[in-house]
Every structure is written in C-alpha cells, then in structure tokens.
Amino acid sequence: MQINLNDKVAIVTGGGRGIGRVIARTFAQEGAKVAIIDFKQDLLDDATAEWQKAGWDGLQVNADVRHKDQVASAVAEIEAKYGRVDILVNDAGVASGAKVTELAEETWDANFDTNTKGTFLMCQAVAPIMKRQKWGRILNAASYAAITPSIGSAAYASSKYAVVGFTRVMAGELGPYDVTVNCYSPGMVPTLMNRFADAPPDRKEKLLDTLTLRRWGTPEDVANLLAFLASDLAQYITGAHIDCSGGKYATQFPSLAYEQV
Ligand SMILES: NC(=O)c1ccc[n+]([C@@H]2O[C@H](COP(=O)([O-])OP(=O)(O)OC[C@H]3O[C@@H](n4cnc5c(N)ncnc54)[C@H](O)[C@@H]3O)[C@@H](O)[C@H]2O)c1
C-alpha cells in the first residue's frame, strides 16, 4: 500500500512557512502539483527558490484568504494553469488573544477573519470545481485549542471550534460528489506562530508534561497525516476531526508514566 498523489493538483494556503510549507513540500514529494497561497511575498519567493532547486511542479500565488476577490482570482489562476483542483488544505491561520474581559474586538475579528472566514471563502471557491470533478479532498486546520482550549484563547479557540463545525457541514454537503472534508488538530508544533522553542526551560518542561509522547510535534508529523488523508487510501473518512497532538491529555497526567519507567 502506498500513498500516491501523482498528478493530483493541490492548493495549500499558508504554504509560505511553518507547517503549511512542509505540507506543500510533502505533497510535491508524493508527486502532486502544488499551488501555495500566501500573503507574504518574501515567503513565496523563498518557497519558489526551494521548488525550482528541487525541480518540483509548483505555483506560488500571492493572495489574502480574508478577501473573497483575491481568493477567487487565486483559484482561477490555479485552475487555469492545471485544469483542476483535487486537494485543498486550509492551513493559513493566525493566533492572538487575551482574557475575555480584556479581549479587543479587533483581536476577535482578526482570528475569525483568517481562520474561519478564510477557510469558508477558500472552500466556497474550490467546491464547485471538485463537484464537477466528482472527486476532491478538503483538509482544514483546526487546533488542539478546539479540543481543550486554554485561558486567554477565546478568540483563537472559538474560531477553530467554528472550523470543526464548518468542516462537518461541508462534509455533508459534498458527500454526494465524492468530496471528503476533514479537519485536523496539531498540538504543539514549534513555529514562528507560537515560539514554543524560545520558551524558558521550566515552561517547556511543563508543556511537554501534557503530552503522552513527550516531544514537540513536527510539521512532518502533520504533513504525513495530511498526505494520507489527501490520498485515495482515505476515501472512507469524512467529517472527521483528527487529533495530531502526540496524545495531549490522552490521560489526566501523561508525565506520570515517565516517572515510572
Ligand atoms: N504550530 C502549532 O503548534 C499549531 C497548533 C495547532 C494549530 N495550528 C494551525 O496550523 C496552521 C499553521 O500554523 P503554523 O504554526 O505553521 O503558523 P505560521 O504562522 O508559521 O504559518 C502561517 C502561514 O499562514 C500565512 N497566512 C496567515 N494569514 C494569511 C492570510 N490572511 N492569507 C494568506 N496567508 C496567510 C502566513 O503568512 C504564514 O505563512 C494554522 O492554521 C494554525 O492555527 C498550529
């Protein structure tokens, strides 16, 4: 059994850096033609250089997923180049917050605009193409915050809980067209979004204590899951919310097991 994305056309939003960059790379290594959407030109230029060096078939498109017109023209450009869209990964995301009593309206909107509305707009643009093809895979980035939220994360966690609900509605609407729609929740993958790698040592130990596998996640851990979900092998999985957190709080005190080894 092999994951094979040969000749599939994939879009990865937020593919300029972090987890999305590695998802795009992994799909290319599995044979897909990959279009990266990001709104930071320096990240796109950097990705373009990597892709040209590796000889992968890819396209880098500057668009902001918060804006319907930019989403529409990005998807049109990608469809014009490749003739189809088989896989959509909605990875683009932001995270900011404060306790509810101090939470600015702008912060609430910023999280919802990118994480939730951006996912909606991308799905709305791509779904008609996938319906016509009668095949498609949509993968939406939720977050462990949409399983167990932390204090101060009301805006981010709520925007990601909304992604989980939205994913299930989309799965229902697209089921008759053989288009599957799932979401996935990384736990703690050190990136520039969260800067876990820069935390003081005692804080790092406390965070690692929450994980059954007691190590940070890597972008590759997430990308490998997504390569499977994007493939033909995952044809009977839809409407699911998949935890990719290394077993965060799988038990109440995961670190106890390490004290008893
Ligand atoms: N890193 C983690 O531990 C973790 C945990 C749970 C969920 N997630 C989710 O995974 C996704 C990726 O996270 P990451 O840590 O790689 O973040 P990151 O900040 O490193 O990367 C996010 C990318 O999205 C792009 N982006 C942001 N807003 C955009 C917009 N409006 N339009 C287009 N592109 C935009 C950024 O330019 C960047 O390239 C996010 O949705 C995040 O919420 C991450």
The ligand as a Gaussian input file, in Angstrom:
#p B3LYP/6-31G(d) Opt

LIG

0 1
 N        2.065000      25.293000      15.239000
 C        1.192000      24.704000      16.051000
 O        1.553000      24.156000      17.115000
 C       -0.277000      24.664000      15.691000
 C       -1.152000      24.047000      16.584000
 C       -2.492000      23.979000      16.261000
 C       -2.952000      24.505000      15.070000
 N       -2.084000      25.113000      14.220000
 C       -2.624000      25.667000      12.980000
 O       -1.826000      25.241000      11.887000
 C       -1.784000      26.287000      10.905000
 C       -0.327000      26.631000      10.583000
 O        0.317000      27.073000      11.765000
 P        1.875000      27.456000      11.811000
 O        2.301000      27.249000      13.204000
 O        2.604000      26.794000      10.709000
 O        1.785000      29.045000      11.561000
 P        2.779000      30.060000      10.817000
 O        2.453000      31.407000      11.372000
 O        4.201000      29.602000      10.885000
 O        2.307000      29.978000       9.290000
 C        1.083000      30.508000       8.883000
 C        1.185000      30.894000       7.424000
 O       -0.102000      31.412000       7.017000
 C        0.101000      32.603000       6.275000
 N       -1.084000      33.451000       6.415000
 C       -1.569000      33.994000       7.569000
 N       -2.646000      34.736000       7.301000
 C       -2.867000      34.646000       5.954000
 C       -3.829000      35.205000       5.088000
 N       -4.799000      36.009000       5.551000
 N       -3.768000      34.900000       3.773000
 C       -2.789000      34.094000       3.295000
 N       -1.838000      33.559000       4.073000
 C       -1.874000      33.831000       5.394000
 C        1.351000      33.246000       6.902000
 O        1.973000      34.194000       6.053000
 C        2.215000      32.005000       7.149000
 O        2.993000      31.671000       6.024000
 C       -2.591000      27.451000      11.467000
 O       -3.910000      27.409000      10.977000
 C       -2.580000      27.185000      12.961000
 O       -3.683000      27.767000      13.626000
 C       -0.755000      25.207000      14.505000

